[in-house]
């Protein structure tokens, strides 16, 4: 019975032409933004699945992490081939993020559903505010000492918690934090964040699988199509100035935040009408 339930849980979306087009489009957009902003794509995948595919927030979060496994792998390879990944920094970030993602997944299953949209909004606003207090740098030398290693672990824990709760890859936290607190260059920060996102997403997906919330088919399809556009996003990121890239990043985050606020308001309005 348990195995049958898991199979139904994996293949529970009704596939028609409209749904297939939506899933493919979400994947292409997530891949492009993954390469451009190193966000893993979750900050787009979660709202898209809840709004267009009518996923429950927990199901969208779990499915997003599956797609992020593929997008982050492809993105980190693209940045790594250009020498824009700090592997030692990634090691310490991963130590913290894998631990933090387990905490996040635990809280995602005990917190009430209505709090998730507001957590997502708070996360986006936090990233937007933090990104305005530094001038992005590009070609800077970065060395990892003892204090840097401790700081990287704490950043990893913080990003992992948000990843487990919200289904985002954690790049939205790692990128501004390693630049603001440690002075890492913007492209190096993006490449390193994508590499860190990979084990974080794997860890979160394993934890979510125990609760049967994951739509594996949709997550895999989104991730596969994301690989087609991640290189384009990375090329554009390296061809524009850090300042312009930072502005575009904030605009992107603000639009995601606005969509979530409007969605929450619409849901509240519908509830009042039913009453």
N, C-alpha and C positions, 0 to 999 in steps of 0.2 A: 504493500500500500504506500509506503513511504517513497519507494522508487517511482511509482506511478505519479505521485503528487509532484515530485521533482521534475519529471518529464513534462507534465502539464504546465508547470511553472515556467519552464524554459521556452515552450512554444505556445504561449497564450495570446499573442497578438494576432488579430485577424488581418491577413495579408491581402491587400488589394492594390491596385495601381497607385492610388492616392497615398497610401501609407508607405509603399516602397519608395516613391519619389521623395517623400518627406524624410525618410531615414537616410537615403543617399545624400540629400541636400545637407542635412545636419552633419553627416560625416565629412563632406567636402568643406563646409564652413569651419567645423571644429579643427580640421587639419591645418587649414590656412592660418587660423588664429593661434594654433599651437606653435607653428613655425615663427609667426610674427611676434607674439607676446610671451611665449613659453608658459602658457596657462594650462597646457594639457588638454584643453577643450571642454573641461567639465563645466566651466562657468557659462558656456553656451549650451552644452548638451542637456544639463538638468532643466533649465527653463524651457527649452524647446520640447523636451519629452513631456513635461507637465502641461504645457499650453497646447501643443499641436497633436500629440499622441495620447493625451488624457491620462498620462501615467500618474499614479499616486507618488507623492514626493519621495517616499522611502524607496519605491521601485525605480524611480528616475535616478536617485542617488546611487543605488547599487549598480544599475545598468551603465551609468556614466563611468564608473570605475573600471568596468571591463573594457570599454572603448578607450579609456585613457592608457591602459596597458599598451595598446598598439600605437597610439599617437605619440606617447612619450618615448617609446622605443625608437620609432622612426625619427622623431625630432632630435633626440640625443645623438643618433648616428650622424645626422646631417651636420649638427654643430660640432660633433667630435672630429669629423673629417676635416673641418676647418680649424681645428686646434682651439675651439672655444669652450672646452670643458675642463674644469678643475677636478680631477678625479679624487684627490685627497680631500678636498672640501666636500665633495659628494659623499665620500665614505662617512664622515662625521655627521652630515645631514641625514643620511639614511639611517644611522643608528638611532637618532632621535625620532625621525618621521615614522619608522615602522612601529616603534613603541607608541607614539602618539596616535597613529591611525587606529590601533586597537581600542584606545580610550574613546576616540571619536565614534567608532562604530557602536560601542557599548551605549554611549549617550544617545545616539541616533535612534535606538530602539526603546529607550525609556522616556524620552522627552515627548510631550504632546505634539501632534502633527501641525497644529496651527502655529507653532513657534518656528518651524523651519523656514518659511518665507522671510521672516524677520531676521533670523540668524544669517540667512544669505544676504539680505540687504545690509545688515551691520558689517558683515565681512567685506562687501564691496566698498562701502563708505570708508572703512578703515584703510583699505588699500589705496583708495583715491587720496585721502588726506595724507597718508605717509609718503606718497609719491611726489608730493608738492614741496617737501622740505629739503630736497637735495638736488644738485645739478648733476645729471647723469654723466658718467665718464665712459670712455671706450677702451683705449689701449693703455692699461695701467698694469704694473707688476703686482701680483698678489701672492703672498707667502703665508702658510699656515703654521702658526706657533701654538703654544699651549693655550693661551687665552682665546685665540681665534677658534681653536678646536672646541673649547667649552661653549663658546657663543654659538657655533654652528650646530652643536647638539641641541641646545635649547631652541634655536630657530626651527630645527627639524621636528622637535616635539610639538611645538605650536602649530606648524603647518600640517603635521600629521593629524592632529585633533580636528582641525577644520576639514581636512580631506575626508576623514571618516564620517563626520557629521553631515557635510554638505555635498559630498561627491565631487569636489573640485580637486585638481591634482596637487595643489599646494604651491604652484609656481607664483600665484598672485601674492603670496606671503614671502616666499623665499627670495624672489627677485628684488623687491624693494628693501628687504631686511639686510641681505648680504651687501647691497650697495650702500645703504645708509649707515649701517653699523660697522661694516668691515672694509668699505671702499673698493669693492670688486667692480670691474668694468661691466657695462651693461650687457654686452654680447656674451661674455664669460658667465655672467650671472644667469642668463637665459638658458644657455647650454647646460650648465650645471644643474639648474632647477629641473630641466626635463629629465636628466638622468636620475635625479633623486625621486622624481614622480613615479618612475617605473616600479621599484619595489614597494613604494607606498601604496600604489594602486593594486598591486598583486596581493599585498597583505590585507587591504581593505576588502577586496573581492572575496578572498578566502573566508574572511569573517562574515561577510554578508551572505555567502552561500549557505551558511548554517541556518539562516532565517528564511530561505527560499524567496527572497525579494528580487533576485537578479533575473532580468530578461537577457539571457546569454546571446541568443540569436541577433537581437537588435544591437546589442553592444558590440558584437564582433563585426557586423555589417558596417556600423558607423566607424569603427576603428579602421577597417580595411579601406574604405573610401577616403578616410582622412589622410592616408598615406600618399594619396595622389596630389594633395595640395600643400603638404607641410613644407616641401622644398621651396615652393613659391613664396610662402610666408617668410622663411628664413632669408631668402635672397633680398626681399624688400626690406627686412629689418636691418640688414647689413649695408644697404645702399642709401638709407636716410640717416639724418643726424640723430644722436641720442635724445636731444631736446624734442624734436618732432615725434620721435617714436614714443617718448614719454607722454606727450599730449594725446596722441592717438590711443595709447593705452588707457588713459583716464577717460576719454570719450567713450571708448568701448565698455569700460567698467560701469560708467554712469548709465549707459543705455541698458545694460543688463539689470542694474539696480532699479531703473525706472519701470522696466517690464515687470519685475517681480512685485513692486509696489502696486502697480495698476492691477495685476492679477489678484493680489490680496484684497484690494478694494472691491473688485468685481465679485469675488467670492463672498465677501461680507455683505454686499448689497443683495445678492441672491438669497442669502440666508434670511435677511430681514424681510424680503418679499414673501418667502415661504411662510414665515411666522404670521 
